[in-house]
Amino acid sequence: MQIGTDHISSMQHRILDRVRNRTNILRELIDGLRTLTNDNDILTGKEDVHPEWMSIFEANRDRIQNSLPSLAFESFRTFFEGLIPLDQSLKEIDPKSITLSFLLGAGASKPEPSNIPTVKELLPQLLERARRLDRDDVTKLADFCEMRKIDNIEDLLTAAQLATFCSRNPIVLQLINYLLYGGQSDEPYDIPSFVRSWGSETIESTRSRRSRDPVADLSSVAFLQDTLQVLFGLLSSTMLPATPNPAHEAIMKYVREQSNSSIVTTNYDCCMDLALGNVGKDLEYGIEFKNATHDTSPGNQCTRLIKLHGSLNWFYCETCQDIQLVDIREMVNNFLDDKALYPVIGICKGCGGQRRGLLVPPLAMKFDLAPPLTPLVGNAKATFDTADLIVVIGFSFADADIYISRMLIKSMQTKAGQKLLIMDPDERIVAKVRRKFKASIPNFDEGRIIRATGNCAEILPRFLEGQYFKTTEPLVSSRVLSDDDNANGQQQQE
C-alpha cells in the first residue's frame, strides 16, 4: 500500500468526492472508509491511496472510534498506519543525547552493496547445493522439501538435529511417537507420517533395515545431519565477499562518537566488523580466542560487537574447545584471489581434532551446538538493560529466537522509560511485537515500540544523524505529494 495520486481509479475518486462533501454524515464516512480499506487493488499496491484520505480519517478519528466496535476501528487505524512508514514519535528522539543499543538481524545485511540473503531465502540455495553432491538420500530430501513446499531452512535443520538426537536415544523416539500418534502402532520404531508419504517400498525397506541392523539406519540419520551442517557452512561462505552498506556505515560513525553504545547481532557475516575496523583496536567480541588478545592500553575504547550466533571468521575445535580468530580481511582477500578456500572443516593444530566454523545454524536448539557462545547471551542482556532506546534492524522476531524476545521484554519491563525502534520493510513486524509485548508486560504502552517501515540503508543514517529530531516536516512516505501536486494529479486523472 502507498499514498500517491499517480494510480487512482475513477471509483476511488467518486467515493472520495462523496465522503468529502458529506463528512457530517457518519454512515457515509464509515462506508467510504470500509470500501477503501477492503479494496484488493489498494491492498496489493496496484492502486494508490489519495493523500486526502489521511486528513479525513485523522479529522474524524474520535467520531469513528466512538461509533464502532474496537476491532472495526482497529482495522481502520492499522490500514492508515501502514501508509505512513515512520511513526511521528521519531521527532521526539534525539539519538545523540541518549544511550542506544543496536540489534541487527539478517535484514540489516540485505541492502546493497551487502546483498546477503535473509534466512527465508537460504533454503533454496541449500537445496541447490545439496543436489550437486549427487547423493541419493540428499536428493530425495531436496525433492521432499520442494514437493511439500518446505521453504524455511530453520525447519529443515531443526528436524535434522532432532532426528540425530532421537536416533541416539530410541526411548525418546518411542515417547515422541506415543505423544504424537497416541500409541496407535505396536512397533517400537513407528514410521512417522512424513516417511509414509515416500511410498510403501521405502517404508518396507526402512522396516527391513531396522529389523536387521538399526545402528546402520541411525548412523545414516547422523550422517545426513552432518552433511546438512557442512552444506550450511558452504552456504555461509557466500557471505564472505559482502561489503558494508550505508546502515553498517551509519552505525560505525555513531558508535565512534557515542562510546557507550553497543551492537548485538545474529548475523554471521562480517559487514559490521569490516565497518568498525580492526579487532582488538577498534572492536572487541567479548569472547576469548586462543590466538588473539585485545588492546588494553589506557584510552583505547573498543566498540563491543556481540555476535550471538557466531561469525565467519571464528573457528572452534570440539575436542580441545579452543576458539581461533582469523583476520577477516585476509580471509576475504585470499578467497577472492582464489588463494585459499573457505575452511568449512579443518584440523586443529593443537589436538588434531576437527575444527569447524563457529556458526550456529538457524534452528530452534541453537546453543546445544555452540556452547562457547552461551556467555554472549549475558553480554547482550547487559547491553539491552543499559539502553534508553534499542534500535532493531532487520530482525524478524522468529520463534527460534524467542530467547532474544524474552531479553527485550524483560529489559522493557524493568526499565519503564525504555523504547524499541523497529526498522524493517515488513510493516507487520511491529504489530506482531506490540501484541507479544502487551501480552507479557502489564499495562504496556504500545507507543514504546516505534515503527520505521522501509529500507534501513535509507532510514537509519537519517535517524542517527538527527534529521528526524524536532523536524517540522511530517514523517510520511516520499510518495506523498504537496497540495499543488495533489491537485494537479487529480486534474490529470479527471
C-alpha positions, -999 to 999 in steps of 0.1 A, spaced: 0 0 0 12 35 -7 0 71 -8 0 89 -41 -20 102 -70 -4 85 -100 -27 55 -99 -62 62 -86 -93 47 -100 -123 67 -110 -143 47 -84 -120 59 -56 -124 95 -69 -162 92 -67 -161 77 -32 -137 104 -21 -159 132 -35 -190 118 -18 -172 115 16 -155 149 12 -189 166 6 -208 147 33 -183 141 62 -210 153 86 -229 120 78 -211 94 98 -226 65 80 -213 78 46 -179 83 61 -176 48 76 -189 32 44 -164 50 23 -135 40 46 -147 4 46 -148 3 8 -113 19 7 -97 -4 32 -111 -36 16 -102 -28 -20 -78 -55 -32 -60 -33 -57 -52 -9 -29 -41 -36 -5 -18 -51 -31 -3 -18 -42 -17 -17 -77 -37 14 -68 -26 44 -47 -44 58 -18 -52 95 -23 -35 116 5 -68 133 14 -80 101 30 -54 106 57 -67 140 66 -103 128 66 -95 99 89 -75 120 113 -101 148 114 -128 123 123 -109 97 143 -127 103 176 -162 101 160 -153 69 142 -138 53 173 -168 61 194 -193 47 170 -175 14 160 -166 -18 179 -129 -18 189 -119 -44 163 -136 -25 134 -118 8 144 -85 -11 148 -87 -23 112 -90 13 100 -62 25 123 -39 -3 111 -46 5 75 -37 42 78 -7 35 100 5 11 72 5 40 48 29 61 68 62 43 72 76 63 101 59 69 135 57 106 143 72 100 177 106 98 160 106 136 161 109 134 199 141 113 199 175 129 199 198 99 192 229 119 203 216 126 239 206 91 249 221 56 252 215 34 222 219 -3 217 216 -19 183 201 -53 175 209 -64 139 191 -93 121 196 -107 86 176 -78 71 204 -54 81 227 -70 56 202 -73 28 205 -38 12 232 -31 -15 261 -35 -16 259 -62 10 232 -82 -8 232 -111 17 201 -133 15 178 -134 45 171 -166 64 139 -172 44 159 -171 12 186 -196 23 168 -229 18 165 -228 -20 203 -222 -22 210 -250 3 189 -275 -17 206 -265 -49 240 -272 -34 226 -305 -19 217 -318 -54 253 -312 -66 265 -338 -42 248 -365 -63 238 -384 -32 205 -403 -34 194 -396 2 202 -359 0 185 -356 -34 154 -373 -20 154 -349 9 155 -320 -16 127 -335 -36 106 -339 -4 111 -303 6 101 -290 -28 71 -313 -31 58 -303 4 67 -266 -2 90 -265 28 108 -232 24 122 -225 59 158 -236 64 152 -233 102 126 -261 100 149 -284 80 179 -280 102 159 -283 134 143 -316 121 178 -329 112 190 -321 147 160 -337 163 164 -368 142 200 -371 152 191 -368 189 163 -393 186 185 -417 167 208 -418 197 180 -421 222 155 -447 210 134 -444 242 129 -407 234 118 -416 199 93 -441 212 79 -415 236 77 -389 208 58 -414 186 34 -421 215 28 -384 222 22 -376 185 3 -407 174 -12 -419 207 4 -453 206 -15 -464 175 13 -487 165 28 -516 184 61 -512 166 90 -499 188 101 -476 160 69 -463 144 71 -448 109 63 -410 111 37 -397 87 63 -378 66 81 -410 59 49 -428 50 44 -403 21 76 -417 4 57 -449 -6 54 -484 6 87 -496 -9 106 -470 12 87 -480 43 93 -517 39 130 -510 32 132 -489 63 115 -516 84 138 -543 70 169 -523 78 157 -517 113 150 -553 119 184 -563 106 207 -536 118 191 -505 134 226 -490 140 232 -486 103 199 -468 99 205 -445 128 241 -437 117 227 -426 83 205 -400 101 235 -386 118 255 -386 86 227 -367 69 226 -341 97 263 -337 94 260 -333 57 235 -305 61 258 -288 86 286 -289 60 263 -276 33 253 -247 56 289 -239 62 295 -238 24 264 -216 20 278 -192 46 309 -188 25 288 -170 0 286 -142 26 324 -137 25 326 -111 -3 299 -89 12 308 -54 20 292 -29 44 261 -10 33 250 25 44 233 11 75 265 -5 87 285 27 80 259 48 98 262 26 129 300 27 128 300 66 127 275 68 155 293 44 179 326 61 174 311 93 186 289 76 213 313 53 231 286 39 255 268 22 226 269 -15 218 259 -37 189 242 -71 192 238 -91 160 226 -126 150 244 -123 117 275 -144 107 286 -120 81 314 -96 88 300 -64 72 296 -48 106 331 -60 116 346 -45 85 329 -12 90 341 -9 126 378 -15 119 405 -37 134 398 -64 160 414 -56 193 419 -19 185 385 -7 172 362 -36 182 360 -65 206 338 -95 205 335 -103 242 348 -138 236 382 -154 244 403 -165 215 433 -189 217 453 -168 193 442 -131 199 442 -106 226 426 -71 229 444 -38 232 441 -29 269 462 2 268 448 33 286 425 54 264 417 26 240 379 24 236 367 -6 216 332 -10 204 316 -42 217 302 -63 189 282 -92 203 277 -119 176 252 -142 193 252 -169 166 289 -168 157 310 -154 129 325 -164 96 360 -157 110 356 -177 142 366 -214 143 360 -239 171 376 -273 180 350 -295 197 379 -317 211 401 -291 229 374 -264 228 399 -237 216 384 -208 196 405 -193 168 401 -159 153 410 -154 116 417 -119 102 386 -113 81 402 -90 56 430 -116 49 404 -144 46 383 -124 22 412 -114 0 425 -149 -2 391 -162 -10 385 -136 -38 420 -141 -52 414 -179 -51 445 -184 -29 425 -202 -2 391 -218 2 367 -210 30 377 -237 56 343 -253 64 362 -282 82 398 -281 92 423 -298 115 431 -283 149 468 -277 152 468 -282 189 450 -316 194 444 -329 158 406 -328 162 381 -313 138 379 -275 137 347 -260 122 334 -226 117 318 -213 149 284 -207 133 250 -216 148 227 -227 120 192 -212 121 175 -238 142 155 -239 174 181 -256 197 210 -232 189 233 -234 219 233 -271 220 257 -268 190 279 -240 202 284 -239 240 312 -213 237 287 -187 226 264 -191 256 282 -163 277 274 -138 249 237 -140 259 246 -124 292 266 -97 274 236 -90 252 213 -88 281 236 -63 299 237 -42 267 199 -41 264 194 -33 301 215 -2 299 199 13 268 174 41 267 165 30 231 171 -3 214 173 1 176 162 -32 160 172 -35 123 160 -64 101 153 -88 130 122 -109 124 114 -119 160 111 -156 148 101 -182 173 135 -198 171 150 -166 186 125 -163 214 153 -160 239 161 -126 224 125 -115 225 124 -125 262 155 -105 269 139 -75 253 106 -80 271 124 -83 305 145 -52 298 115 -31 288 96 -44 318 124 -34 342 132 -1 326 98 17 323 111 45 300 129 23 276 117 22 239 122 -1 210 126 13 174 120 -14 148 133 -8 112 120 -34 88 105 -35 53 76 -56 66 51 -34 84 36 -64 101 66 -69 124 57 -40 146 21 -52 151 34 -87 159 59 -73 185 33 -50 201 9 -79 206 36 -101 221 50 -74 244 15 -63 255 6 -98 265 38 -102 285 41 -68 302 13 -55 325 -2 -22 314 22 -20 284 21 12 263 23 2 227 37 36 218 70 25 233 75 4 202 82 28 174 78 18 137 101 27 109 90 7 79 113 7 49 149 3 38 173 5 68 200 18 45 180 49 39 162 54 72 189 46 97 216 71 86 190 99 87 178 89 121 213 86 136 223 120 121 193 136 139 175 146 108 141 135 122 146 151 156 123 181 160 117 184 123 87 205 113 81 183 83 56 154 86 74 120 86 55 105 56 63 84 26 83 101 -2 53 93 -24 31 118 -5 28 149 -27 23 185 -19 -12 200 -21 -4 215 -55 9 182 -68 -22 165 -55 -45 189 -72 -26 185 -105 -27 148 -102 -64 148 -96 -70 170 -126 -49 147 -148 -70 117 -136 -102 135 -143 
